[in-house]
Amino acid sequence: MSKTALVGASEWEQRIFDLLQEHIENEDAVQAGYRELLERSTSASNKMLIGMILEDEARHHETLDRIAKAVRSQVEMERIEGAVPPLSAPTHDPELELATKRFRAIEKDDVRELRSLKREMRDVRETTMWPLLLELMLLDGRKHLLILKFIADRAKS
């Protein structure tokens, strides 16, 4: 890995940037391995699941790249396209707070419904991947709740 020296970076900023770059390179190798596995697979269900992993890996790669760009942008004090935007100052926003509250309730209901549906599918857990897919959706629901809580907390300020 060729290290890029950030002009004006503190030791911490450079270390974080280097770690992000290293992880991005590792993600590239992992994605290549998953693509190879996908091509070799003869099972339609495995192809679907590996494809889902590849989608997640691509999103992770993009997110890491955006964070690295944000570090570089902050250090070099110039706007870099595609960087994670700076976090705006928390402001009291009753409309946003209400909207996030509504969406959090929707997501919580969705999580409850998915759990119930997954329980109903106990009998097919050995013969289908449906319960696995529902569990993955549950993880997404928890992620959505975490994001909405972050937004709501900042809207309360």
QUIKA-V580501 format. One record per pair of residues at least 6 apart in sequence whose C-alpha atoms are under 8 Angstrom apart, sorted by sequence separation. I is the first residue (numbers start at 1). J is the second residue. If there is no record, write none. Layout:
i,j
I,J
I,J
This chain:
i,j
41,47
73,79
124,130
125,131
73,80
124,131
125,132
6,14
38,46
5,14
38,47
121,130
122,131
70,80
73,83
121,131
69,80
38,50
37,50
38,51
69,82
70,83
118,131
4,18
69,83
70,84
3,18
68,83
69,84
70,85
34,50
66,82
67,83
70,86
118,134
66,83
67,84
117,134
118,135
65,83
66,84
35,54
115,134
34,54
114,134
115,135
1,22
114,135
31,54
114,137
115,138
114,138
31,57
31,58
111,138
27,57
111,141
110,141
111,142
28,61
108,141
27,61
107,141
24,61
107,144
108,145
107,145
24,64
23,64
24,65
104,145
20,64
21,65
104,148
20,65
103,148
104,149
20,67
21,68
20,68
100,148
100,149
17,68
100,151
101,152
100,152
17,71
97,151
17,72
97,152
96,152
13,71
97,155
96,155
97,156
94,155
13,75
92,154
93,155
94,156
91,154
92,155
93,156
90,154
91,155
92,156
90,155
91,156
92,157
6,72
9,75
90,156
91,157
8,75
9,76
90,157
7,75
8,76
6,75
7,76
6,76
45,129
